[in-house]
Amino acid sequence: GEYSGSKALMSYEVGKQALDFLIAHSGTRHNLEVDFFGGEPLMNFDVVKQLVAYAREQEKIHNKNFRFTLTTNGVLLNDDVIEFANKEMYNVVLSLDGRKETNDRLRVTRNGKGSYDMILPKFKKLADARGQQGYYVRGTYTHYNTDFAADILHIADLGFKQLAMEPVVADPKEDYALKEEDLPVLMEQYDILAQEMLRRWEARDPEVYGLWEMMNGWVYDGFDVTYKALGVDFDKVYYESQTYLLGKDIVQKGLDMGIFYRREDGSVWIDLTADGLDQKLLLRGDGTSVYMTQDLGTAYRRFEENDLDDMIYVVGNEQNYHFQVLKLVLKKLGYDWSDHITHLSYGMVELPEGKMKSREGTVVDADDLIEGMVSTAREMSAELGKLDGCSEEEANAVSTMVGLGALKYFILKVDPKKTMLFDPRESIDFNGNTGPFIQYTHARIRSVLRKAAEAGIDFGGAATADYLREEIDLVKSLTEYPSVVKSAGENFAPSVVGAYVYELAKQFNGYYHDHSILKEENAGVRTMRLQLAQQVARVIKEGMKLLGIDVPERM
């Protein structure tokens, strides 16, 4: 390049100084990245080889590892270069813009001819020699090929497994520079590529399906970590990838029954306008499934396999219309069990900083939230002396229990249909309607019962005592627990259990503040109060367990 001087190839001395500079400023970093980039590095191949040799010498001296990348347009690529690249290059970038007409419009040789036919066999040979790893084909899309999805698919169909396509960066005055009016077509290309990936996935294309399996594995491994941290497990998992074909069979059944209809583009729809809804897509024109296809198959399989009485979908309120349509479509298909589908719709959760919505990118990572809750619980518990006398292991266990309890209770105490504001620090307050307040009440009662046992007080037998008004009220509250659970189940409202347990804990704390238990001199009264406290702790523990919340024995 010119670089403020005359046009020339880079000298070995300049390259050597660059490597020395990188080593000197790399600090403790072990891996150092160097890219031999254009113009065209193979025009200066001898210097490339010399610099690699020099870097290998310096690796031993400075305990570094150079990872070299070679970017080439392929014109000068030959067997010697391929052999050298396979030995020394961590990565190789092959410049190919896609279809022959796309590539040859801008990538021409000195004689003015396009390079496609010359470079393609060489690129295939290099990719195969590297075992289809450690390289990628990189294309550039310009104003001339705004339909670049076709170029990406062309490269993929040539057999290349690693590829990328980037927008050109150019002076707006250049004919090939991208224009603002190109944006709608450019955006459409990503939809085309996504749809083609789905089509190839359903066709069990080995490359696409293998990539999907690998990435899906990462997702489910991550899910397992998060679910384990939350104490969540499942008896059975239904995968949409295993039910969409059944969904397609159901769509065909609907066509045969005349309930669905096919449009000119081959897509399948149902007209629900007479039911006050809309027309709903059930199958795309290219035969690939949509969410509704998969949900039809999954619902059928769940009911048929498990002989269900009812099925409850716990899904956000943005899917209200979807489930309304799902039930109606199943009903029209003759599946009477569709009347036993319930969509338990829930509102969105917002943070003081704003909403959490995955589709808008304002996502709070669940693992980060859990970690933050546990850390905040540890900090606040220590400040209030709740961890005094605890070993490090006990402190960690209590902090985890309190942090997760605060998170779960703060969310579950609210009517699920309502949008809620979640404030992490407020949720860990040990006073008020919070999980930690209830957990601390349980730990407080368990402490009283332990002290009674340590003092040799036997409170296992029948107690004869006169009950105070507050004690009668506590007994009445305890007897309400079964009906509370029944009501919560019938109304799909865990908040009912949360409210009950909180009121019970608050009621006991008021009672305990005014009346002594262990210091009560009358043995019969003391026994009764210990038994009453024991039952309150038992119900608190059971109620919180229904919410997926553990309670500590000591705090």
PyMOL commands that set and color helices and strands:
alter all, ss='L'
color gray80, all
select helices_A, chain A and resi 12-24+41-62+79-88+100-106+116-129+143-145+149-157+180-202+206-230+240-242+244-256+273-275+291-306+317-332+336-340+358-360+366-383+392-412+424-427+435-454+469-479+481-490+494-514+523-546
alter helices_A, ss='H'
color red, helices_A
select strands_A, chain A and resi 31-36+65-72+89-95+135-141+163-167+261-262+268-271+279-283+311-316+341-346+349-351+354-355+420-421
alter strands_A, ss='S'
color yellow, strands_A
deselect
rebuild
show_as cartoon
